[in-house]
Amino acid sequence: MSAVKGSNWTVKVREKAVGALPPDKLLPDGVPAYVSSWIYVFGVLSIAALVVIIGSGTILALKGPGWWHFTGIGLFFNSIHMWSVELFFFVMVVHLWGKFWMASWRGGRTRTWVTGAITFLVAVPCALTGYVSQQNFDAQWISTQAKDAMNAVGIGSFFNLTNFGQMYSWHIYLLPLAVVALVGAHVLLVRKHGVVPPFELPTDRSTAPATNGQTDVREVAEATPAEITTSTTEGAQS
C-alpha cells in the first residue's frame, strides 16, 4: 500500500519546518572566520551555565530544603546552583551588551535580539523567586523587603513573595520553562539568520581618518614597487 500525501498535516508541517530551517543551517559543519573572536563565546557560556543551573536545580528540587541546608552533599549542590546562576547572569550581561554595541539586530535579526533581551528580563524574576525559596533568614529578609515593591506596582495580591509554595512553583516550573523556551527560540533564530558579522571598515579613502603625513598601510599594500620607490624618494627630498 502507498501512503496518501498532499493533505497530510504532518507532511505540511515538516516541509514548512525544513523550508524555514534547512538541516545545513540547523546543524552547520562550519562557521565564519570572525566567530573566533571572544565576544562570540559568551552566548555559548550562557547556555552552558543554564544547563548546570537546571541540572543542579533538579537535584535540589527532588531532595528538599532539609537536604540542601543540613547535609554536606546538599550544601555542595546548593553552592553549585548558586554560583552557576551568578555565572549565568555575568556572561549573559556581557553577551547582551556586546551584541547591543554590535547592533546585532542588523540583517533581519530583530527577533533574535528581542528573544535574547526578553530572556534576560524573564531570568531576573526567576532568580528572585529562587532567593526567596531558600528557606533561611536570607529568604525571609528578601521576601519581606521585596513584597513592598510588589505591592507598590499592584501585583502583590497574586505574586506573594512571602508564600513559599507559590514562589517555589514559579521558580522550579513556570519561569524556568519560559527561559528554556526563549533560549530555544533564540538559538533557532541564530541558526536561521546566522551570526551577526562585525561592522565593516570604511574603504573610501576620502572618509578615512587623517594619518598626519604617515603612509597608510593599505596604500602600501596596494602600491607597486615603483610607486613605493618614488614615494620614498620624494619624502627624502622634502
N, C-alpha and C positions, 0 to 999 in steps of 0.2 A: 504494500500500500504506500502511496506517496502522500506526503503531508500537504495540506492546503495552505498556500501562502497568500499574501495580499492583505486580507482583512485581519490577520492575526496581530493583536496589540503588542505582543512581546517582540515580534519582528520589527514593528514600527519604533518601539522604544529602543531596541538595540541599534537600529540603523541611525536613529537620531543621536544616540549617545556616541556611536563611532564617528558620525559626521562632525559632532561638536568637539570631540576629544579623541583623535586617532591614536592607535597604540604607539606610534613613534613619538607622539607628544606626551602621552601618559607615562611611558617608561623609555625615555630617550637614552641613547648609548653615548652621548657626548654633550658637552656644554660649551658655550662661548668662552674665549680666552679670558675675557675680562672678569669672569666669575671667580677667578683665582684670587681676587682682591679680598682682604679680610672683612670688608663691610658686608660681603655676601654670606659670611659664616654665621652671623648672629641669628638669622632665621632658622637655620638647622639646629643651632644650640637651643633655641626656644622650644622646638619640638622635642628635642632630647630631654630637656628639663621637664616638659609636660608629661612625658612617658614615665619618668621617675616619680613625679607627683602622683599620677594615677596608680602606679604600682604600689607605692608605699601607703597611699591613702586607702587603697582597697584592703590591705592587711590591717591597718588601724581600725577601719570600719567593722571588720569581722571580729576583732578582739575586744574593742570597747575601751572606755576611759580607765577602768581599773588596771587594765593590762599596760596601757601606754604611760601610766603615771608611776606604777609601783613595781615594775619588773625591768631588769636590765635590758633585755632584748626589746621590750616595748619602748623604753626611753631611746634606744638606738634608732628604731624605726620612726619614732616621733621626731628625732633630730634630723633624720634623712628627709622626712617630709617637709619640715620647716625650711631647711637650707636649700632644698630643691625649689621651693616656692620663691625664696629670695633670689636664687639664680635665675629662675624663670622671669621674674619681673625685671631684673637688671638687664639681661640680654634682650628681652623684648623691647624695653625702652630704647636701648641702643639701636636695635633693628628699626624701630618705628621712627626715631629721629633721623637715622641715616637715610632711610627711604624718603623721608619728608624733604630733606635737603637735596636729594637726587631727583625730586619731583617724579616719584615712581608711578604716578597716575598717567604719565605720558603714553602715547601709543595705544589708546583704548584700554588702559589698565585701571580705570576708575574703580570698578567693582573690586579689583584686587586690593587696592589701597583701602577702600571702605571696609571690607571684611576684616582686614588686619587691624584697623583702628577700632572697630566695634569689638573685636576680640579682646583688646586691652581694656575697654570700658566694662565689658562683662566680667573680666577676670578680677577687677577691683572688688565688687561685692562678693565674689566667690571667696576671695582671701579674707574679707571682713567676716563673713559667716564662719569661716574656719577659726579665726581668732576667738570669736565668742562661743565656739563649741569646744574649747579646750577643757572645760570643767575644772578650772582653777581660779585663783584670785585675779590673774591677768584677764581672764574671760569675764569675770564679774565686773571688774573695773571698766573694761572697754565697753561692755554692753550697757551698763548704767549711764555712762557718759555719752555714748553714741545714740542712745534712744531719744535724747532730746533733739538731736539733729533730725532723726526720722520723724518725730512729732512736728518739728518746725516746717518740714516740707509736706506734711499731710499724709504720710504713708505709714505712720507708726501704728495705726489701727489694724493693718493687715500684714505688716512686716515688723514683728515684735522681736527686737534683739535680745530681750531677756527670756524668751521662750526657747529653751534648749532644743526641744523636739522639732519645732518649726525651723530653726536655724540649721540644725543638723540635716534635715531633709533638703533644704536649699543647698547646703554645702556639698553633700555627697551624691546628690542625684540631679537636681534641676539645673543648677548653674554649671557644673562640670559637663553635663550633656550639651548645653548651649555652647560652651567653649570648644568642645571637641567637634561639634558640627560646624562651627565657624572656621576652625583651623582646617578641617577637611575641605570646606568650600574654598578657603584661601589657597590651599595647595593646588587644588584642581584648576583654579583660575590662573595660578602661576604657570602650571603645565600648559594650559591652553594658550595664553598670551605670551609666554616666555618671560625670562628675567629682564627687568628694565636695564638698558645699557647706560653707561655713563654719558655725560654730556660730551659732545664733540668739540674739539678745539677749533677756534676760528682759522680758516685757511686763507681768508682775504688779507693780504699784506697791508692794505690801506687801513684796516681796523685793528692791526696788531699793535701792541704797546711799543713805545719808543725804546730803543736799545742804547741810547746815549753814545752813539758813534761806534758801538761794537757790532761786529758782523753777526747776523742771525744764523743760528746753527742750520736752520732749514735752507737758507740761501747757500751755505757752503755745501750742503749735501746735494743741492740741485745744480750747482755751478760746474762747469767743465774745468779741467786743469789749466787751460789757457786763461780763462776768466779769473781763476784764483791767483795766478801769477801776476796778471795785470793789476788786480785789486791790491795785491801786496806791494807792488812797485809804487803805485800811486800813493799808498798810505805812507811809505817810507819817504817819498819826496816831499809830502806835505808836512 
